[in-house]
Amino acid sequence: MTYRLFVRSLIGAMVVATLALLLATLEYPWNWWVPWQYRSLFLKGFVFTVLISLGAIALGFLIGVTGGLARVSKNDIVRALASYYVELFRGTPLLVQIYIFYFCLAAVLRYDNPVVIGMITLAFFSGAYITEMVRAGIESVDPGQIEAAKSTGLNERQTMRYVVFPQAFRRIIPPVTGQFVSLIKDSSLLSVISVRELTKASEVINATTYKTFEAYLPLALFYLALTYPLSYLTRRLEHRLANGKK
């Protein structure tokens, strides 16, 4: 464990040093007072990004689980609707979906809250991918276990709840977490509808000061601070599940 930490720290230090050397070769008037001067704007953007991402992750996971169960349903209509949903949201760019949700659907409903609309759009977008992950996880369970569960007297719902889904959940943790990390980064696109998240904060700072590096390098660090702990916690959870701990 200590050796791995040392190697990772060494590699990280080398990457930072290399980046610093490359940036030092630029004939650019650095002014790192800018990020500190606009720290409140960065922090507000960070809070907005966290709140939007958490809301979208929770709603997206709920949509994905529901969609995944619908994808393996024996009801042809339910299965077809879930399939159309997946193809629609996976087959179109997220940016286009944001525009449609905000400028079309929200306008029809006479609702003008870009934060909520952006959160819902991200949830439906990520939910489409999670739907397929849940479907694949459920279908990966050995059919023999399903038959064995039914032979003990469990009905289909009980079999799904106590036998199939717990195993499928363990298998979908890595891809679902990867989707959550992507969702956090995708939240940067909400700046196009004036959501004051991190990317919008950097855009405002850049437009005000014309200091591009000072505006966007902290942005990268903020996103890394959001995504790396999630990846780390997921690896820990995978380890605990692999060892049969609760």
Backbone torsions as a table, in degrees:
resi	resn	phi	psi	omega
1	MET	NA	-46.7	179.4
2	THR	-64.4	-39.3	179.4
3	TYR	-64.1	-43.4	178.7
4	ARG	-61.9	-42.3	179.3
5	LEU	-63.2	-39.9	179.5
6	PHE	-64.5	-43.9	-179.6
7	VAL	-64.2	-44.4	179.5
8	ARG	-63.7	-41.0	178.7
9	SER	-64.6	-39.6	179.8
10	LEU	-65.7	-45.0	179.2
11	ILE	-63.8	-41.7	178.1
12	GLY	-61.7	-41.9	179.0
13	ALA	-64.7	-38.1	178.8
14	MET	-66.3	-40.1	178.5
15	VAL	-64.2	-45.1	179.9
16	VAL	-63.3	-42.4	179.9
17	ALA	-64.0	-41.8	178.8
18	THR	-63.6	-43.5	178.5
19	LEU	-63.1	-41.0	179.4
20	ALA	-63.5	-40.2	178.8
21	LEU	-65.9	-40.5	179.2
22	LEU	-64.8	-42.7	179.2
23	LEU	-67.8	-31.4	-180.0
24	ALA	-67.1	-23.3	-179.9
25	THR	-77.5	-13.0	179.6
26	LEU	-77.4	138.5	174.5
27	GLU	-85.4	77.2	-173.0
28	TYR	-132.0	130.8	-179.8
29	PRO	-77.5	89.1	-177.0
30	TRP	-66.4	143.0	176.4
31	ASN	-146.7	88.5	-176.2
32	TRP	-79.3	4.7	172.0
33	TRP	-72.3	-23.6	-177.0
34	VAL	-60.7	-52.3	178.8
35	PRO	-58.7	-38.1	179.0
36	TRP	-68.8	-38.5	180.0
37	GLN	-63.1	-35.4	-178.7
38	TYR	-106.4	29.1	-176.8
39	ARG	-61.5	-36.1	-179.7
40	SER	-64.4	-35.7	178.0
41	LEU	-67.8	-41.3	176.4
42	PHE	-62.3	-44.1	-177.3
43	LEU	-66.5	-40.1	176.9
44	LYS	-63.6	-41.6	177.0
45	GLY	-63.4	-38.0	178.6
46	PHE	-63.3	-44.9	179.6
47	VAL	-62.8	-43.9	178.6
48	PHE	-61.2	-42.9	-179.6
49	THR	-63.3	-42.1	179.2
50	VAL	-63.4	-47.3	-178.4
51	LEU	-64.0	-45.1	179.7
52	ILE	-64.2	-42.6	-178.6
53	SER	-65.9	-43.8	179.5
54	LEU	-62.8	-43.9	178.4
55	GLY	-63.2	-43.2	-179.8
56	ALA	-68.4	-36.2	178.6
57	ILE	-65.1	-46.6	-179.4
58	ALA	-63.1	-48.8	-179.1
59	LEU	-68.4	-39.5	179.6
60	GLY	-63.8	-38.9	178.3
61	PHE	-66.8	-40.5	177.5
62	LEU	-62.3	-44.1	178.1
63	ILE	-64.2	-41.7	-178.1
64	GLY	-65.1	-42.5	178.3
65	VAL	-64.6	-43.9	177.8
66	THR	-62.2	-44.5	179.2
67	GLY	-65.3	-38.0	178.9
68	GLY	-64.3	-41.7	176.6
69	LEU	-65.8	-36.2	177.6
70	ALA	-66.9	-33.4	-178.4
71	ARG	-67.7	-25.3	179.4
72	VAL	-106.4	10.4	179.4
73	SER	-67.3	152.0	176.4
74	LYS	-83.7	-7.1	177.3
75	ASN	-82.6	118.0	-176.0
76	ASP	-61.8	-38.4	-178.2
77	ILE	-67.8	-46.1	179.0
78	VAL	-61.4	-44.1	-179.9
79	ARG	-64.6	-38.6	179.6
80	ALA	-68.5	-41.3	179.2
81	LEU	-62.8	-42.2	178.2
82	ALA	-63.9	-38.5	179.0
83	SER	-65.3	-42.8	178.4
84	TYR	-63.1	-40.9	178.7
85	TYR	-60.3	-46.7	-179.7
86	VAL	-61.7	-47.1	-177.9
87	GLU	-65.3	-36.9	-179.1
88	LEU	-66.2	-48.3	-174.8
89	PHE	-82.3	-26.1	176.1
90	ARG	-83.9	-21.9	-175.4
91	GLY	-94.1	-0.6	178.8
92	THR	-124.1	149.1	-179.2
93	PRO	-65.9	146.3	179.4
94	LEU	-61.8	-37.7	-179.4
95	LEU	-60.1	-41.6	178.2
96	VAL	-64.8	-40.6	179.0
97	GLN	-63.1	-39.1	177.8
98	ILE	-61.9	-44.1	178.8
99	TYR	-62.5	-43.9	-178.2
100	ILE	-65.3	-45.2	-179.7
101	PHE	-63.4	-41.9	-173.5
102	TYR	-82.7	-47.0	-173.5
103	PHE	-89.5	-17.5	-179.1
104	CYS	-110.1	-68.0	-175.2
105	LEU	-63.2	-45.0	-179.2
106	ALA	-66.2	-35.2	178.4
107	ALA	-66.7	-39.5	178.2
108	VAL	-64.3	-39.7	-179.0
109	LEU	-83.2	-2.6	-178.9
110	ARG	56.1	45.7	179.0
111	TYR	-123.3	124.9	-174.8
112	ASP	-128.7	74.6	174.3
113	ASN	-132.2	95.3	-173.9
114	PRO	-61.0	-28.9	-179.9
115	VAL	-66.3	-50.3	-179.4
116	VAL	-66.3	-43.3	-180.0
117	ILE	-62.7	-42.7	178.2
118	GLY	-63.3	-40.9	179.0
119	MET	-62.6	-44.4	-179.8
120	ILE	-65.2	-40.1	178.9
121	THR	-62.2	-46.2	178.1
122	LEU	-61.6	-38.2	-179.1
123	ALA	-64.3	-46.0	-179.8
124	PHE	-67.3	-36.3	179.6
125	PHE	-65.6	-50.6	-179.9
126	SER	-70.0	-31.9	179.6
127	GLY	-61.1	-32.0	178.4
128	ALA	-64.2	-40.7	179.0
129	TYR	-72.3	-40.4	179.2
130	ILE	-65.6	-32.9	176.6
131	THR	-55.1	-47.9	180.0
132	GLU	-68.7	-32.7	176.9
133	MET	-66.7	-43.7	178.5
134	VAL	-64.3	-43.7	178.3
135	ARG	-58.1	-47.6	-179.4
136	ALA	-63.6	-38.3	178.9
137	GLY	-65.0	-41.6	179.3
138	ILE	-66.1	-43.6	-177.9
139	GLU	-72.1	-15.0	179.8
140	SER	-81.5	-12.9	179.1
141	VAL	-71.0	135.8	-178.4
142	ASP	-57.7	123.0	178.8
143	PRO	-57.0	-27.1	179.2
144	GLY	-62.4	-34.0	178.5
145	GLN	-68.6	-35.9	178.2
146	ILE	-65.1	-44.3	179.5
147	GLU	-65.1	-37.9	179.3
148	ALA	-66.0	-39.1	179.1
149	ALA	-64.9	-41.5	180.0
150	LYS	-68.2	-32.0	-179.7
151	SER	-69.7	-19.9	177.6
152	THR	-85.8	-3.3	177.4
153	GLY	107.7	1.0	178.8
154	LEU	-76.2	138.1	174.8
155	ASN	-82.6	-179.0	-175.2
156	GLU	-63.0	-42.3	180.0
157	ARG	-64.3	-43.0	178.9
158	GLN	-66.4	-38.2	177.9
159	THR	-62.9	-42.0	178.8
160	MET	-65.4	-41.3	-175.1
161	ARG	-72.8	-43.9	-171.3
162	TYR	-99.1	-20.1	-174.7
163	VAL	-116.0	-54.2	-171.6
164	VAL	-77.6	-54.4	-171.8
165	PHE	-63.9	-40.5	177.7
166	PRO	-57.9	-38.8	177.9
167	GLN	-71.5	-40.7	179.1
168	ALA	-64.6	-36.9	-178.5
169	PHE	-60.9	-42.7	178.8
170	ARG	-61.4	-37.2	-175.4
171	ARG	-77.8	-23.6	-177.2
172	ILE	-94.6	-3.4	-178.1
173	ILE	-56.5	-50.4	-178.6
174	PRO	-60.9	-50.5	-179.6
175	PRO	-67.4	-34.6	179.1
176	VAL	-66.8	-39.7	178.0
177	THR	-64.4	-40.9	175.5
178	GLY	-59.1	-36.8	177.0
179	GLN	-67.8	-37.1	178.0
180	PHE	-65.1	-41.1	178.0
181	VAL	-62.8	-42.5	177.4
182	SER	-63.5	-37.2	-179.8
183	LEU	-63.1	-41.5	178.8
184	ILE	-60.2	-43.4	178.8
185	LYS	-70.5	-35.4	179.0
186	ASP	-66.3	-20.7	179.3
187	SER	-62.1	-17.0	177.9
188	SER	-63.0	-25.2	-179.8
189	LEU	-70.1	-15.9	-179.9
190	LEU	-70.2	-8.6	176.3
191	SER	-63.7	-22.3	-178.8
192	VAL	-70.0	-18.4	176.3
193	ILE	-111.4	25.2	172.3
194	SER	66.2	30.1	171.8
195	VAL	-78.3	125.2	-174.6
196	ARG	-80.3	58.0	175.4
197	GLU	-89.7	-166.1	-172.0
198	LEU	-60.2	-46.7	-177.2
199	THR	-63.9	-40.7	178.1
200	LYS	-63.7	-38.2	177.6
201	ALA	-61.4	-43.1	178.6
202	SER	-66.0	-38.1	178.2
203	GLU	-62.8	-41.7	179.3
204	VAL	-65.1	-43.8	179.9
205	ILE	-64.3	-42.1	179.3
206	ASN	-64.0	-42.7	-179.8
207	ALA	-67.4	-28.0	-177.8
208	THR	-84.1	-40.4	-172.6
209	THR	-106.1	-16.7	-173.8
210	TYR	59.3	29.4	177.1
211	LYS	-109.1	86.4	-172.1
212	THR	-65.4	-48.2	-177.7
213	PHE	-64.3	-43.9	-178.8
214	GLU	-66.6	-23.2	179.5
215	ALA	-85.8	-35.6	-171.4
216	TYR	-102.4	-24.2	176.2
217	LEU	-65.0	-44.0	174.3
218	PRO	-61.2	-30.8	177.8
219	LEU	-60.1	-44.5	178.8
220	ALA	-62.2	-39.6	179.4
221	LEU	-66.7	-39.3	178.3
222	PHE	-62.5	-44.7	179.5
223	TYR	-65.1	-38.2	177.3
224	LEU	-64.0	-37.5	178.1
225	ALA	-65.3	-26.0	178.5
226	LEU	-83.3	-41.7	-171.8
227	THR	-85.3	-34.3	-175.9
228	TYR	-65.0	-45.9	178.0
229	PRO	-59.6	-36.2	178.6
230	LEU	-63.3	-43.5	177.8
231	SER	-64.1	-40.3	-179.7
232	TYR	-65.5	-46.5	179.7
233	LEU	-62.6	-34.1	178.8
234	THR	-67.3	-41.0	177.1
235	ARG	-62.1	-39.1	177.6
236	ARG	-64.8	-41.2	179.0
237	LEU	-65.0	-41.4	177.5
238	GLU	-59.7	-41.1	-179.4
239	HIS	-64.1	-42.9	-179.7
240	ARG	-65.3	-42.3	179.8
241	LEU	-66.2	-36.9	-179.6
242	ALA	-65.5	-30.7	179.9
243	ASN	-89.8	2.3	177.9
244	GLY	75.9	21.2	179.5
245	LYS	-91.2	161.9	-179.5
246	LYS	-125.7	NA	NA
